């Protein structure tokens, strides 16, 4: 358990240990006043006299101990919180490093809500356990042990009597932990379902309102939060009786010590001063013992939470090494490539060659596997079978950084940061000058709308680029690709959000991006890929036809169907002979 925790502590392991030691001394100092009280009470009950100076020194000693206890405890908690937040920082960095090595597709599948919960909520929940459970639990536990040892040195018979409340309290404690641990996984799962549902409810608010799904969406939302509430209350109710028992009995260390100890003194088995000292020490042990046992259940929670965080990112990283790109050219080759999500086959034995400098288009119905094939090329995932290579070098035999330098990937969903449009475009090449960024924006047909913004190219894009339209965001993405100037361009539905008025601008921007490049394009508007050197028709993860537009329009019924659907979606009217020749009737 502690090994997993301290794995992330690094240099702050010493700080955590120091915090535990400081709090230990703070708790021990808090026990000393009970000894001073004993020194005042013992002479009184034995009929001995005391000077004012004697009493005053003990009272001053008690006050000093109380002040010292406060100072040390605050110092110890300060150190423990410093260590805790630094451990959380290291934990976040470690998880971020693990996430970077995961296939990008898996990260995207988890979604923003899951990532936010992992890196913010789940890790923040560990802070209290790190800052309090370990240092305070350690300090109070050691103090309780020291006091019990001291009691046996005073009088072993009275010490055994003072331990009488411990077995029953520990039994109640064990029952509570057994019940708690048994349902802990279900408890956190219910919390996860509630969090995911809340995020889905908020993110989907626009769709809910537009399609009048308030009732259905709210029902799922209400069911998730009431389910979490009911499960939590049932869990707590099962634990509360046992919690009440050990909280009541464990601190009551004198419940048997006082009557049985008094009887022992009367029978001559113990002395009265020893009984007084044992009673004072027994009262001093209640607080540390209770705090120790309150923190014990926190340790399994801490272990469980860290283990859960690790499992959330427990996936095989993509295969790569540190080699640079050494391909002889930029010809892309897929050799008998297969891939599936879990048990669902998405790509089935695909072989394809995309020659350097040529334009290859993938077309097919939704779910045919064309976008997945493109994502395998940019190494979002590892192929289950087969080889993907560039210029003869397998993509698994180069680093992701080297691969990313050779490929510019532009998809229909482009994320913009809430920074200036200038800096958003500069992401394509962080070394680019402002002049080069502006030139890339001009080539991507962005300047027309950029010049209309309040601060021009220095205008903030807004959260996720919400200050811009979908088509404008896509042109920003194309500007990034132009600035990156990679040798291979992958356009995955890059014109999906383009309206008819801006389609010509997008086509002009794309023409700038693909000049002299090896191009793989996925398009639902087939009119834009008529001139491709090679068009591959995909269905159910296979390439079912390939060739030029002229060839496919004559020989492939699948392509004919896609072409007709594409023309209909544009609202074309067949009014002349030329367009009649374009449209093909499927027999």
N, C-alpha and C positions, 0 to 999 in steps of 0.2 A: 504493500500500500504506500508506504513512505517512499519507496524507491521510485514509484511512478510520479509522485509529487515532486520529489527533489530532482528528478530528471530534467525538469524545466527550470529549476531554481538557479543553476549555474553559480555565479559568484554570490548570489543573494541567499544561498543556502546558509552561509555563515551568519548573515544578518538575521535569518529566521532563528537559528540556534541561539544567537546573542539575545534576541528578543525573548526567547523562551527562558533563558537564564536570568535575565533582568526581572521578568515577571515572577519567576521562582523566588528570587530574593524579596520581591515585593510582598508575595504571599507569606513567606517565612517571617518577614518583619511584622506582618499583621498578627502573627501568632504570639509574638513576644509580650504584648500587653496583657495577655491572659496569665503569663508567668508572673508579671508584676502584680497583677490582682491577687494571685495566689500568695505572693510575699506579704501582702497587706492583710489578707483574710486569715492566713494560717496563725500568725501570732495572736490575733484577736480570739479565735476559738480555743487556742491553747492557754489563754489567760496571760499572755506575755505583754509587756509594755512596749510602745514604739515612740520614738521621738518625732517631732514635727518635721525635722530635716529628713528623716528616713522616709516618711510618707510623701513629702514633697518631691524627693528625688524619684520615687516610683511614678508619681503622677506626671512629672516632667518627662520621664522616660516613655510613658504611655503616649503623651502628646507628640513627642519626637518620632516615635514609631508610626503613629497615624499619618503624620506629615510625610515621613520617608516612604511609607507605603504608597501614598498618593503620587508622590514624585516618581518613584520607580515604576509604578503601574502605568502612568501616563507615558513615561519614557519607553517602557517595553512595548506598549501598544503603538507608539509612534514608529518604532523600529519594525514591528510586525506588519504594520500597514505599508510602510515603505517597501519591505520585502514582498508583501502580497501583491502590490500593484506592479512591481517590477517582474515578478513571476508571471502575472497575467500578461504583461507586455511580451515576455519571452514566449509564453504559451501561444499568444496570437501570432507572433512572428513565426514560430515553429509550424503552426497549423497553416499559415499563409504559404510557407515554403512547401508544405506537403500538398496544398491545393494547387500550387503552380505546377507541380509534377503530375497532377492528375490529367487525364484526357479532358480537353476543354469541353467536349460534348457532355461529359458527366457533370461538370460544374454548372453548365447551362441548364441541364435537366433538374438539378437541385433547386434552381431558382433563387431570386433575390431574397425572398422571405426566409428560406432555409439558411442562406449565407449570413443574413443579418442576425438570425437567432443564434447561429454558431458563434460568430465573432463578437456579438454584443451581449445578448441576453444570457446565454448559457455560461459564458466566461465571467460575466459580471456576478452571476450567482455564486461563483466559487470564491469571490473575494472575502465574504464574511467568514467562510470556513477557513481560508488560509490565514486571515488576519487574527482570528480569535480561537478557532478550534485547536490548532496545533500549539501555539505558545501558551494560551491560558490553560488548555487541557493538560499540557506537560507540567506547567508550574504547579497547578493545584493537585495533580496526581502525585508528584514527588513530595509535596508538602504533606499530603495525607499519609503517605508511607512513612515519612520521617516522624510524624507525630505518633503513629501507631508503634513504631519501634521504640520511641521515647517512653511510651506508656508501659511497655514491657520491662524497660529498665527501672521504672518507678515501682511497679508491682504487677507481676504477670497475671495474678488472679483477677485484679481489678481491670487489667487490660482486656482479658478475655470477656469479662462482663460487658465492657464498653463496645465490644465487637458484636454484641448480640443482635443489634438492629441490621447489621450488614447482610446476612444471608437472605432475609426476607426482602430487603430493599433490592439486592442484586437479582433475586428471582423475578421481582416485578419489572426490573430494568431489562432483564433478558427476554421476558415475555413481550414487552413493548417493542424491543428491537426485532424480535422474530416476526411479529405482526407487521411492523414497519417495512422490514426488508422484503417480506413476502410480496407485498403489494407495491414496492417502490417502482419497479419497471412500468407497471400499469399506470401508476400515478404520473410519471413523467411522460408516458405516451399520451395520456389524456390531455396533459398540458400542451404537448406538441400539436395534437389535433386542434385544440382550441386556437393556438397561435396561428397555425396555417389557415384555419377557417377565417379568422379575423383579417389576416392579410389579404386573402382572396376576396373577402367581402368588400374591403376598402378599395382594392385595386380594380375590382369589377363593378364599382358603383355606377360608372357611366353606362355600361351595358345593361345593368339591372334597371336603371331608370328608363332608358330608351325603349327596352322591350317589356316594360311593366312586369318584371320578375321580382318585385320587392318582396312579395309574400314567400315565394319559394326560397329566395336567397336568405331572407331574414330567418326563415324556419331552420335552415342549416346552421346559421350563425347562432340562433337561440339554443338549438339543440346541443351545439358544441360547448357553449359556455355553461349551460345548466348541467350538462353531463360532467364537465370538469368540477363544477361546484359540488354536485351530489357525490361524486366519487371521493373528492377530497374530504368532505364532511364525514362520509362513512368511514374513511380511512382513519381520520382523526378520532372519531367516536370509539373505534375499536382500540385505539392506543391510549386515550385519555384516562380510563380507570386505572390502568397500570402506571401511567405517569403520575397520577394523583397519589397512588400508594407509595411509590419510591420517593416522591418529593416530600411526603409527610413523614415517612419512617426513617429514611437515611440520615437526615440532619438530627433526628431525635436520639443522639448517642447517649444521653444521660437517662433515657426512659427506664432502663434497668440498672444503670450504674448507681443512681442515687439510692433506691431502696435496698438493693442487694449489697451495695458497697457499705451502706450504713449498718446493715446486719453483720457484715464481715468485721467491721470495726468493733461492734458490740461483742462479737464472739472472739475477738482478739486475733482474727486472721489477717487484719490489716490495720495500719495506723491511721489516725484521723488526718494528719497533714498529707499523707499519701493520697487519701481519698479526695481531699480538697484539690490537690494538684491534678489528679486524674480527672476530676469533674471539670476543672478549668480547661485542661487540654482537650477533653472530650467536646466541650462547647466550642473550642477553637477549630475543631476538625470538621464541624458540620458544613460550613461554607465551602471550603476547598473540596470536600467530598462530593457535595451536591453539584458544584461546577464541573468537577471531573466527569461525573456520570451524565451530566447534561451535554457535555461535549463529545462523549463516546459515540452516540448515534450519528454525529456529524461526520465522523471519519469514513464510514461506509458510503455516505452521500458524496463526500469529496472524491473518493475513489471511483464511485459509479459515474459521476459527472465527467471526470477527466477521461475515463475509459469510453464513455459514450461519445465524447467529442472526438476522440481518436478514431472510433469506429465509423463515425459519419464521413470521415475522409479516408477510410480504409479501403482503397481501391488500388489496383495495379497501375503504376505510372506508365505513361506512354514509353515505348522503347526508343531510346536515343543514345547517342554517345557524344563526345565532345569534338568530334571531327568537323572540320569546315566543309563547305560545299566544294566538291571536286569533280562534278559531272563534266563530261566532254562538251555538252551543249544543254539546251533546255527542252529537249524532247521528253515528253511525259509518257510513261508506260505503266499500264495496269496489266498484270499477268495473273489470270485465274483468281481474281480477288473476290472473297466472300466476307460478309459481315452481317451480324445480327445484334439487336438489342435484347439481352437476356436470351430467350429461346426463339424469338421472332427473327426469321431470316429476312434481311432488308436488301442486301446485295448478294447475288447468287452467281458465282463463277464468271465474273466480268473480265474480259480481256480487251484492252483498248490502247491505241497508240495515238498520241497527239504530237504531231511534228512541230519542231521549233519554228516559230514565226507564223504558224497557221492558226486558224480560228475553228474550234470545234464546239458544237452546240449539243447540249443534252436536252431532250424534250420528252414529255410523258405526262400522264395524269398524276394528280396529287397522290403521294405515297408510292410512286413507282421506284424511288430510290435515287433519283438524280441529285438531289441536294446532299444526300448521305455520301454519294460517291465523291462529290466535291469536298466535303468535310474530311473524308479519308485522305485526300490529297494534301490538305493543309494540316493534317495530323491532329484533327480533333479527337480521333480514336485510332487505335491500332486495328488493322484488318485481322479478322480471325484466321483467314487463310490467304495465300497469295503474296505477291510482291508489288509494291508501288515504287517506281524509281524515276529519277530526273537525270537525264544525261548519262544513264547507266549506273548511277549511284542510288542505292536504296534510301528512302527517306528515314528509315530507322538507323541508318549508318551515318547520320549527321545530327548535329544539335538542333533543337527547335529554333534557336536564335539564327543559326545558319539557314535553315529552311525558310524562316520568316523573311529573311533578307531577299530571298529569291522569288517570293510570292506576295502579291497584293490581293487580299480577299475582300470583296465588296458584296455584302449581302443586303437583303431588303430591310433588315432591322439594323440600323446604325445608331450607336450610342454616342451622344454628344455630352461632354462634361459642362458643368456650369462655369465655364471660363469663356474668354473672348473667342469669337469665331476664328480670329487669327491663330490663337493657340490651339484651338481644336483642329485646324488644318495642319498645323505644324507637327502634330502627333505623327503624321506620315514620315517626317524626317526632322528630328529634333535639332539637327545641325543647320537646318535651312535658315536663311536670312529672311527678314520681313519682305524684302523685294521678291524673293523666290516664292514665298507663301502667296503673296498677292498675284503673282504670275500664274501660279497653279490654280488659284481661285478664278482668274480670268478665263483660263483654258477650260475649266469645269463649268463655265457659264454661271458663276455665282455672283459676279459683281453687280448684275442688274438688281437683284434683291438686296444685296449687302449695302449698296449705296443708298437704299431707301430706309435703312435702319437708323435709329437715333444717333448711334456712335459709329456707324459704318462697320468696318471689319473688327473694331474693338468692342462691339456690342456683346454682352453676355448671351450665351446660347440658352440659358435657363436650365432648370432641372431636367435632365435627360433630353435636352434640346427642345423643350416645349415652347420656346419662343419662335420656332420655325415650323413650317409645314413639313409633311412627310417627304414631298418632292425636293424641298430645299435641303433637308437633312441628307437626302441621297446625293445631291450635288456636292455637298460638303465632303461626303465620303469619297466621291470621285476625285475631288481636289486632293484629298489625302493620298489617294492612289497615284495620282499624277506626280505629287511631290516625292513619293517613295521611289518611283521610277524602277520598280522591280521588273525582272525579265519575264515573269509569268503573271498573268492576270486571271483571276477567277471572279466572274460576275454571277452571283447567285440571286436571280430575280431582282437585279439592281434597279430596274425601272418599274417596280411593282406599284409605287405610289405616284407615278407620273400621270398628270392629267393631259388631255389632248393638246392643250395650249402650250404646254412645256415639253412635250415629247420631242420636238425638234431640237430644243436646247439640250436635252439629255442625250440624244443621239450624237450631237456635236461634241458634247463632253466626253462621251464614251470613245468616240473616234480619237480624241486626244490621248486618252488613257492607253489605248491598245496599239498605238503606232509602233510597228516593229516588234511587237510582243507575241509570246505564245499565249493564246487566249482560250480559256474554257468558260463558256457562257451557258447559264441555265435560264431559259426564258419561257414565259407563258404566252407572250405575244410573238407568235411565230413569224410575223412579218419582219421583225427586226433581225432574224437570223437566216433569212433566205439566201444570203450571199456567203454563208459559212463554207469553209473548205470541206467540212465534214459535219453531218448531222446524225446524231445517234438517238434512236427512239428506244425509250426504256419502258418496260412493263413488268411488274412484280419482281423487281430487282435484277432483271436481265436486259441485255441489249438485244432487242428483237429485230431491229433493222438499222442500217447505216448507209450513208451515201450523201449525195448532193440533194438539194431541194427538188430539182427537176427529176432526178431519178426516183426519189422517194414518193413524190406526188403521183407517180405512175405505177409504182410497184408495191407500196406499203399501205394497206388499209388502215393500220394503226395511225400512220402519219396523216393520211387523208382525213381521218376522223378528227384528229387534233387540229389540223389546218382549218377545216370547216368550222369547228367550235371557236377557234381564235378569230376567224373572220366575223362570225356572228356576234361575238362579244364586243367587237368594235362597231357594230351597227352598220356594217357595209350594206349597201344596196346594190344588187346585181342588175345594172341597167345597161351595160354595154357588152360587146362581144369579148373585149379583153378580159373583163372581170369574170365573165362566164367561163372563160378558159382557165382562170385561176381556181375557181370553185370546182370541186370534183364530186360527182355523185358516187356514193358507195353502193355497189350492187350487193 
